[in-house]
Amino acid sequence: MTRSERAFSPNGKYRLTSGRDGTARLWNVETGEEIRRFTGHTAEVRGVAVSTDSKYIVTTSFHGSAWLWLTDIRNTIGAVCALLTRDLTSEERVQFDISNQDPTCPTK
């Protein structure tokens, strides 16, 4: 990955930006709306990249860590639920911006 503070999806519809606040953000180019915020780094996000199929995002931080993300929040929640034997906690719901209290992860 070449270090970049911005990246565009292959179709040009979305822009990914890095942040000094330790986040990366996915934007709709046409509307300017923030679609998703990627949080988890403990330092400034210095580089971002979007995979050629737009399914994955890579972020790198000032401290040298790199994170691989699923672009679609539903895919991310599905991957988390596949690993859990319980539903999401209140804190996890906040992290994924889930405001309702309906079960998120199917019971196994």
N, C-alpha and C positions, 0 to 999 in steps of 0.2 A: 504494500500500500504506500503510495506517495503521500507525504504529509500534506493535508489540505484542511483549511478551516471551513470549507464549504464543499458540498458535493451535490450533484443532481442525479435523480433517478434516470435510467436509460431512456425513458419516454419523455423526460423533461417536465413532467407534471409535478414533481416533488423536489424540494430542496432540503438538504440536511445541513445544519450549522452546528459548530462547536461553541462551547460557552466557558467563560471564566468561572462560572458557578458550579462547575463539575457536571454539567448536563450537555446533552446534544438534543436538538429539536428538529422534528420533521415538519415541514411546512407545505401547504398547498400553494404552488406558484401562482395559480390563477386568482385565488381569493385572498392570499396572504394569511390564511387561517393556520394556526398551529394544530397539527393533527396528533402529535404524540411527543412526549418529553421522555428522554432516556436518562434515568438517574442511577447513580451508584458509584461513580468515580469520586475519590476524595480530593482530587486536585483538578485544576483547569483541564478541560478537554482540548487537546491540541490538534488532533487529526480525526477526520471522519471519511468513511467510504461507503458506497452502496454497491452491493453485488450486481452482476449483470442481469440477474433475474429479479432484482428488487426484493428478494425474500429476506435478505440479511443486511445488517449494518454493522460496521466495525468502527469502534471509537478507541482512541488512544489518549492517555492523559500525560500531563506534565511529568508525573512520577514514573512514567514508562509502562504502566499497565495498559492492557488492551482487552476490550470486551467485545464479544460477538452477540448481537441481538437479533431476534426475529422481528421483522418490521411490523407485521400485523399483530396488534395487541391480543386478538382472539387466539392466534397461534401461540403466543407467549403464555397466556393463561392456560390453554390446553396442555402445553408442555409441562407447566408447573403442576397442574392437576393430575397429570399422568404419573408424577413422582410421589404425590401425597396419598395418604390413607385417610384423609380428613378433608373438611372444607377449609376455605381460607379463613384466617383470623381477621379481626377488625383492623389490625395494623396492616396486614397484607392487602386487605380491600382498599385501604387508603393508598398504598403504594401503587396499586393497579387502577386507581381512580374509579372504583366500583362503589357507587353510592347506595344501591339497594341492598337489602339483607336476604334476598332470595339465595338459595343454595347455588354456588358457582361450580363446585366440583362434584361430579356424580359420585354417589356412594358406591364403593366397591364391594 
